Amino acid sequence: MAHPAQLRILATYMRGGTSKGVFFRLQDLPPAAQAPGPARDALLLRVIGSPDPYGKQTDGMGGATSSTSKVVILSPSTRPEHDVDYLFGQVSIDAPFVDWSGNCGNLSAAVGAFAISSGLVDSQWVPRDGVATVRIWQANIGKTIISHVPMTAGAVQETGDFELDGVTFPAAEVRLEFLDPADEGEGGSMFPTGRLVDDLEVPGVGTFKATMINAGIPTIFLNAADLGYSGTELQGAINDNPEALSRFERIRTAGALRMGLIRDPAEAATRQHTPKVAFVAPPASYTASSGKAIAAGDVDVLVRALSMGKLHHAMMGTAAVAIGTAAAVPGTLVNLAAGGGERQSVRFGHPSGVLRVGAEARQVDGDWIVTKAIMSRSARVLMEGWVRVPEV
């Protein structure tokens, strides 16, 4: 009996921020996978090793966490004043679907470097030494990201002394600007309910004060104390508790309905990437997952966020944009936990340490407008060559 050979697809495995993913140029994918649809999803699921009922993704490139079950597709941009189009897929670990509903802010840090190294950026705009500016169109959410990529001797600089809590080793700093990060939607506001704080009723669970925002990624912010938490929790406190995870999923579903992201609770199961759920608390001292001591004076606010049904080990980049944006708007739960008032940046404590994010916010005709969110990340190539996958 004849057996077909595996497909051999040019790919790069990269770390961006606190995430990892498999990067492709659109042109290198098999023809059937170059367009959105079942063929593309089936291929990428097989590349990552999903769905895996064992939850390990042993037979693929995934790392069995939401932070390491990701794919990126890049192509020359079809939009004026942009260099590259960037499409992100969050691959489910145990179910057969790829969620295309949002961006990954962490992997955004690797997009500029991959685009330059893969020849997707016109060489005239790339300095031999200095900083290259890569204009990225984030196709999932229709937003612009400006990536400032360090260059040394004609190549992307990946090594350096920039330290990022949640990443073990230092690397070169990549500065990201998320332009106009809010998604105003049909209601014309980045707060989809029209309010900075709502009473979110969760059937069978209770009613919680919540700030629901579309900025970076749709996010539901709650007060840690209302959930019985301190805001200093690490992963085990949440992820080892099935009842807590179930409660957060019910909160996420109720919030998605209020935000207009889904029409029926059943849709939440196929939209795991968005919205995110996070809880906030005033500054307090705690020990990070690495053993690093975080003093209350090191942070302005504590934030813990869930991704794909589990507490994240650090912080999703897009959620960091939401945190910075919400912190800049007086009266949101994030802003109040950080002490209230107007601010242009916030230092927040997460399970792995501290991150600073800036946001430029102003009020226009009674509505809050955020023009830019800024943060620094790092990125590097882990492996490059060909990924092999059986035909699907």
N, C-alpha and C positions, 0 to 999 in steps of 0.2 A: 504494500500500500504506500503510495507516494504521499509525502507530507510537504507542504509549502515552506519555503524559507521565511524567516522573520523579516518584517520590514526594517529598514535601516534609515533612520531619520536624523538629519543634522540637528543638534540641540546643544544647549549649554545649561549646566546646573549652577545656579547662583544663589548666594545669600544676599538679601536686601533687608537692612534693619534686623529685626528679630525673626524674620521669616526666610524660608527657602522655597525655590520653585524651579521648574523646568521651563526654560525660555526657548522659543522658536521664532524664526522668521516665517511669516506667512507663506512665502514662496517655497520654503523647504518642506512644507507639509504635503502629504499625498493630495492629489487633485480633489478627491471627494471631501477632504477635510479642510480645504481652503475656504469653504463657505460655511456659515453657521448652520447647525442642524444635527440630526442624529448621528451622521457619520463622523463628524468632528467630535462630538461628545463621547461616542463609543471609543474612538481612538485614544483620546486623552484620559479617559477612565482606565484604559488598559495600560497606558504609559505609567500612570501613578500607582496602579495596582488595586483599583477599586471596581466594584464593591467587594469588600473583604469581610466576611462574617466573623473572622477572628480579630478584626480591628487592628491588624499589624501592617498591612500593605507590603508584606514580605515579597510578593512577586511583582514589584514595581518600584518606582522611584520615590513614592511617598514615604513620609516619616511617621505616619500614624498619629499625627496631631493636626489641628486646623492650621497651625503655622507652617506646616511642611507638606501640605497636600494641595499644592497650587501650581497653576500653569499660566504662562504669559505668551501672547502672540503679538509680534511687532511687524509693522510694515511701513513703507514710506507714506508720509501723511498725504491725505487727499484734501486737506484743508489749508487755506492760505495762512502764511506766517507760522506754520508748525513744521517740525522736522519729521516726526514719527507718530503713527497711530498705535496706541497701546490698549490691548484687550486683555482683561484678567479673568481667569476662571478659578473659582473655589471648588475643588473636587471633594465630593462627599466621600467619607471613608467607608461606610458600611451600606450605602444606598447607591443605586445606579443613576446618579445625576451630577451634572456640573452646574453650579450656580453662577450666572453671569450678571447678577443684579447689582453688583457694587464693585468698588475698587479695592486694591490692597495698597495702603500707604507705605508699608514697609518695603514691599517689592518695587514700589515706585522709585526707590533710591537706586535700584539696579538697572532701571530702564535706560537711563541716559548712557551709562557705561556700555551696556549691551548694544545699544543703537550705534554708538561710535565704533566699537570694535567690530561690529558686523557690517559696517559700510552703509548704514542707513542714514547717516548724517553727511551732508555735503562737506568734503574735506576743507573747503575754503572757510568754513565757520569753526574749524577745530584748530586751536593753536598748538604749536609743538610743545610749548611750556606755558603754564598758567592755568586758567580755568575756562573750560568750554561750556557754553550755554546751550542746552538742548531744550527745544520747545516741544512739549509732549501733548498730544490730544488724547485724553483719557476717554476711550470710546464707550465704556460701560455707562458712565454717568454724564458724558458730554461736557467735560470740564478741561481747563488748561492747567498743566503743571510745568513749571520751569525748573529744570534740574541744572545745578552748577557742579560740573564734574572736573576734578583736578586732573591735569595732564602733565606728564614728565617725559621728556625725550621722545615726543611723538606718540606716546601710548597712555592709556588710561592709568592713572596712579591708583593703586588699590591698597598699598600699605601706608601706614601712618600712625600717629599717636592719638587719634580721636577715640575716646572710650564711650561706649554706649551700654548702659545698664541693660542686662539681658543677653549680651553678647560677650563671650569669654575674652576674646582677644581684640586689641586695638586695630584700627585700620584708618584709611583716609576719610576725611569728612566730606560728605556730599550734602550740600544745602538745597532744600526743596522749598519752592513757593507754590502753594495751591491757590490759584487765582479764582476769585469769586466762588468760594467753595460751597456756598449755600445753594441748595436746590429748592427754589421757590415754589415749583409745581403750579398746579392750577389755582391754588389759593393766593398766590402772590406773596407768600411769606415763608421764611425758612422754618418758622414754627407752624406746622401744618394745621394745628387746631386754632391758631390765632392767639394763643395765650402762652406766656412764659412758663406757667405752672398750671397743671391740670390735676383734677382728681381722677385717677385711672382706676376704674372698677374692673377687677379681675374675678370672673365667676369662680366661685368655690374657694377663693384665696383671700380676698379682701380688697380694700380700696387704698391706694397709695398716692401721695403727692408725686408728680412726675413732670419733668421737663422733656418734651419730645421735640427733637430738632433734626432738620435735614441739612447737615453741613459736614463735608468730608464723607460721611456715611450716615444714613438714618440711625439715630441713637435715642434710646429711652434712658434717661437718668433718674435714679431714685435715691432717697436718703438711706444710707446704710442703717441708721438707727431704726427706721421704720421696718426694716427687714430682720432686725435682731442682730445686726452685725456692727463691728467697730470701724470697718474700713481698712484694717490692718491685716486682713485675712490673706493667707497664701493659698495655693492651688488645692492642697489637700482638704482644707476646711470646707470647700465647696464641691470639688470634683469627686470626693469620696462619699458624698452624701446624695444618694439617688433622689430623696425627697426634695432636697434643695434644688437640684437640677430640674426636676419636674416642675417645681414652683416657678423657677425662672423662665422655663419654656412657656408656661401659661401666661406669665406676665408679658413675655415677648409677643405672644399671639394677640393678646388684648391690645397691646400697644400698636402692633402692626395694623390692626383693624381701625383704631382711632386715627392713625396717621394716613389711612387710605392706601396702604401698601398692598393689602389683600382685601378681598371681598367676602371671604368665607374662612373660618378658622382652619379648615382642612388645607388651605393653600400654604399655611405656615410650614408644613412639613417639606414642601418643595422649594422653600425660600429660606434656607437656613443661614445664609450669609448676612442677610439684612432682615429687620433692623438688629442692631446690637443692643444689649442691655448692660447698663453699668450702674454702680452705686458709689456714692460720694460721702465724704465725712471731713470734718475739720482736721487740721494737722495734728498728728500724734506720732510718737516715736515707735519704731518697730524694727524688727530684724528681717532683712530681705531674704529671698530664697537662697542666695549665695552665701549667707552669713554676714553680709555687710550691714552695719548698724546705720539706720536712717533716723536722724534726729528730727523732732517736730519742727525745728527751725530751718531744716533743709527744704521744706516743702510749703506750698501755699494751700494745698488740698490733697486729700487721699482719694484715689479712684481705683476701683476694681471693675474689670469688664469681662463679659463672656463672649466667646466666639465659637460658632458651630456647636453650641450646647455645652461648652466647658469654660471654666475660668481661664483666661489667657495668662501665660506665664510672665508676660510683661505688659505691653500695650500695643494694640493694633495702630498702625500709623494713621489710618483714616479716623479711628476713634479719637486719636490725639488731636486731630483737626477739630472734631466735634467738641472735645473738651476745651480747647483754646478758644473756639468761637463762643461756646456757652459761657465761659468764664468772663469773656469781654462784654457780655450783655448783662447789665445790672438787673437783678431780680430772678435769674434762673437758679435752679438748685445748685449748680456747679459754682456760680458766682457767689451765692450766699454762703456755701460751705467754705469758700476761699476768703471770706471776710466781707464780701459785698463791695460796692463801689465800682468805678470804672478802672479798667486795667488793660494793658496792651500785651501782656504775657503772663503765663502762669507756670509755676513749677509744681508738678503733681507727682505724688508717690504711687508707685505701682508695685506688684509683687517682687519684681527684680531690682527696683531702685527708683531713680528719679529721672524725669524727663521734663525739659522746658519746651514750650511751644508758644509762639506769638500769634496774635491776630489783630488786624486793623478793623475796628468796628465803628460805625456811626449811625445816627438815627436820621432817617429821611421821611418826612411826612408821617411821623408816628411809627414807622417800621424800622427795624434794625437791619442794617446792611453790613455785611462783612466782605471787604474787598480782597483780603489776602490772609492766608495763614502760613506761617513759616516754621520750619523745624529742620534739624540736622539729623542725618542718619549716616550709615556707612554701607558699603557693598563690596563684594568681590566674587570672582569666578571660583567655583569649587571644582568643576570638571567641565571639559568641553570635548565634543566629538560626535558620536552618534548614539542615540537611544534606540534600542531594538525592541520590537514588539510584535507578537503574532498578529497576523491579519485578523481583523474583526469585521 
